[in-house]
Amino acid sequence: MTAAFDTPITRDGDSLVGPFRAPRQMLADQEYDGHTSVHDDATADQLGLPGAPIEGPTHFSQFDPLATELWGQPWFERGCISAHFETMVIEGEEVRATVTPSGPTAARGVAVKRTGEPVLSASLTLGDEPTELGERLSRMLAKDIGELFIVDRLEIGWRSAPDSTSMSYDESNGNLYPFSLADKVKLMTEPSPWYVPGETSPWGRAVVPTEMLSVLAHKGGVHLPVRGPVVGLFIDLEVQRHAPVFVDEVYSLTHEVVGLGQSRRVESYWTRTRLTDAAGAPIATVLLHQGVFKASYAQYPADRL
């Protein structure tokens, strides 16, 4: 069997440590609602950011070799990474991932810059263990969120009608994700032959990388009544496999709004996307906490900024 990764991994006590990598920014041409995103340099500058940030899920790829070292093939069959993004990364900055086991099927993950500045913290699990975002969502739901002006028309419990989605190897994933899986594999920090059709994998076919599961779940958009135009960003992201997710396989998906909140700079909402196969069996679940910058909304009350 062809090895999944050739990533050099070192040990620090019980921890598995990956190398420093310089992830690439691939959303400079992203469009949603007819305008550019925070990943565009000019838009990032308008918001007072130091540069256009790399999309958060990109960092998940640095955890895949570490989780595979811990758990092997089952990581791609029922693994879950549940992450809170702490600091934006600009292209050219280097990041290192570390995973420390906390039980037979659970571990803590962190990613840091060379300066030691934290990029994200995460739980990595197999099966039904508690996750980082399960706990964060519960805490947010217990809070009084106050008055909202951008996501005020969203309702917890709203669900979309079923839709279908798939990811081929060579086709672009649309305006939200203007690159193909082939483009991503060429530039990702930890490529694997398991992601490439025609190569050898334990399942006899290519699987979708962890960092691309959120792309698969959201490439068609969620079409929520968020006021705009606004500029958004990912705050938290959890991807849970219940089975291998295959390239070129058609899946059914539904979206559900499961939380609302706000902080000083953003209003935010949580969506849970469920992917099932043709027989209705669960394949993957993606929990996304997305923020929208208050300052990017022209009609936001000035005394609330």
N, C-alpha and C positions, 0 to 999 in steps of 0.2 A: 504494500500500500504506500502510495506517495505521501510523504510527510506534509502536514497542513501548512507549516511555516518554517522558515529558516531564520527566524528572529533569535538573536543571541540573548539568552536569559541568564541572569545571575541570581544567587541566593544571598539574602541578608537575614540570618536567623531562619524564621519560618516564612519570611516574605519572598515572593518572586518579583524580580525587578527587571523591567525591560530597558532597552537603550534609549537615550535621548533621540528624538526624531523631530523633524521640521515639517509638520503637516501643511498641506496645500489648500488654498482658498479656491473653491470652484463655483461660487455663487455670485461673482461680480456682475453677471448678466441676468440675475434672477429678477423676475417681474411678478407682482401680484396686484390685483385690482388696478392694473394699468400703470403702475409706477415702480421705481426701483426700490430695493430693500436696503436694510442696514448693512448688507454685505457689499454695497457700492461705496467707494471711497468718498464721493461727494456727499452722499446721504449721511454716512458716518460722521463726517466733519461737521455737518449742520447740527448734529445732535451732541457735539462736543466730545466725541469718542476719539481715541488716539489713532485709529485706523479702522478699516473694514475688517470685522472679526471673521475668523474661520468658523464655519458652521459647527455647532457643538457635537453632533453625532460623529463627526470625523474622528474625534478622540476615542470613540469606542473601539476602533480597529486596533489600538495599541493594547487593549485588554484581551483581545481574542487569543493571542499566543499564550498569555499567562493563564487564562481560564482553561485553554486546551491542555496545557501542561498539568494543571490540577486535575481535570476531569475527563480529558480525552474527548472522544466523539460525542458523548451525551451533552456537551456544552452546546452543540449545534442542533440538538434534538429537544432539549427542554431548559436551556439556560436562560437566565434573566439578568440583565444589567439595569440598575435603577439609579440614576445619577442626578445630582444637583450641580449645576454649573455655577462656579464661583467667580472666575475671572475670564474675560475675553482673551483670546490668543490672536495675535496679528501674524500674518504670513512672514516667515523668517525667524520667529521665535521657536525655541526648541522645548519639547515636552517629554516627560518620562512618566510611565505608568508603573505602579506597584500594586500587587495584590497580596493580602495577608489572610490566610485561612482563619476562620472563626468557628468552624465546625466541619463535619464530613461533607456537607453540601452547601456551605455558606462561606463567604469571604468578604473582607472590606477592600475596596479599591480607592486609590488616590492617584491623581495626575498633577504634576507640578512643573513649573518652568525651571530653567537653570538657576534663576534667582531664588528659588524656593517658594515663589508665590503659588498658591493653590489654584489649579484650573478647575478641578471637579472632585467631588467625593461621591462614592457609590457603594451600593451593596451588589454583590454578585452571588447568585443562588441557583440551585437546581431544585425544581419542585415547587412546593407551596410555602416556603419560608417567608416571614415578614420581609418587606422591602423598604428601602430608603424612602421612596415616594409614597408608599402606602401610609407611612407615618406622617410625612409632610402634608399630604392631602387631608388626613384626619385633623391635624392641628389647624389647618386653614378653615375647614368647614366649621370648626368650633368658634371661630372669631366673628365679630361684627364687622362686616366688610365696609360699611359706610356707604356714602352716595357715589354712584358710578356715572360716568358721562360718555364712555366709549363702548363698554361692553354691557350697558344697562339693559339692552333688549334681549340678552341671552337668558335662558332659563335652565337651571339645573334639572336634569331629567329629559331634556330634549334629545330625540334620536332621529337620525337620518333614515331614509329609505335604503334598503340594501342596494349596493352597487357592486361592480366587479373591478378588479385590478390585476395586473400582472407586470412582470419586469423581464424584458428580453435582455440580451447581452449587448446588442449594438445600437438599439434605438434610444433616442433622447427621452428623458422623463418629463418633458414639457417645460412651460414657462417658470414653474416653481423650482424645478430642478433641471436646468438646461445642460445636462450631460448624460451620457449613457453609462451603464455599468462597466463597459469596456474602458471608457475614459477614466472612470474612478479607479479601476484596478491598476491602470498604468501609473497613477499618481499617488495611490494610497500608501500609507506608511508600512503596512504589513500585508502585502498581497499574498494570495494563496491559490494554488492550482485547483482547490476545491470550488473556487468561484467561477471557473472558466469552463464553458461547454467543451466537451471532447477530451478534457483532462480526467484524471482518475480521482474519484472521491469515494468515501465509504458507501454512498447511496447510489452509485452508478450514474449520477447526474450532478450538475452544478447547483450549489446552494447560494442564496442571497446573503451577502456579508451582514454582520450585525449592524454596522453603521448605515446600511441601506434599507433596513426594515422600516424606519420612519419615512423614508422616501416612498417606498411601496405603499405605505398606509395613507400618505397624504399627497401624492403626486397629482391627484385630481382636485385637490382642495376640499375644504369642509363646507364652505358656503354658509357661514354663519352671519347673522345681521350685526356685525361689528361696525360701528360708525367709522367713517373715514373720509379721505385717505389718512392712513396712519402707518407708522413704521413699527414692526414687531421684532421680537427675538425669542429664542428658546430659553426658558429658565430652568426647567426640569424635564427629563425624558427617561422613560422606562420602556424597554422592549423585552417582552417575554415570549419565548418560543414554547409551543406545546407539541411541536413536531418540526422536522426540517422544513425550511421554506425554500422552494425550488425556483430557479430561473425558468422562465417560459411557462410557468404554471398559472392558470387563472384561478383567482380566489374571490370569494364574496366578502364584502366588508360593510360594516355599519359604524357610524360615529355617534357618540353620546357625550353631552356636556355634563361633567360630573363635579365641577367646582368653579367658583368665581372669587376674585380677591383683588387687592391693590397694595402697593407700597408707595413710597414717596415719589418715585419717578414713573411708575407704570401701573396700569390696570391689567388684570390678567384673567385667564380662563383655562380650565382643564378639560381636555377631551380624552375619552377612551375609545380607541378603535379596535374592533375585533375582526380578525380574518378567519374565515372558515373555508374548508374545501368543498367540492361538489356534493359530498354526502352530508355536509353540515357539521363535520367534526372540527373542533377548534384547532387552529394552526398557530396563530400568534396574537398577542394583545399589545397595543402600543398606547401608553399613557403619556400625554404631552401637556405640560404646563407652559403656556405661551403668554408673553407679556406684550403690551403695546405701549409705546412711549407717550406719556401724556403731552409732552411738548411737541410731538409730531402732529397733533390734532389741532387744526386751526381754530376750532370753536371751543377749545377747552377753556373753562373759566379761569381767567388770569389769576384770581385770588386763591386758586387751588393748586397752582403750579409751584 
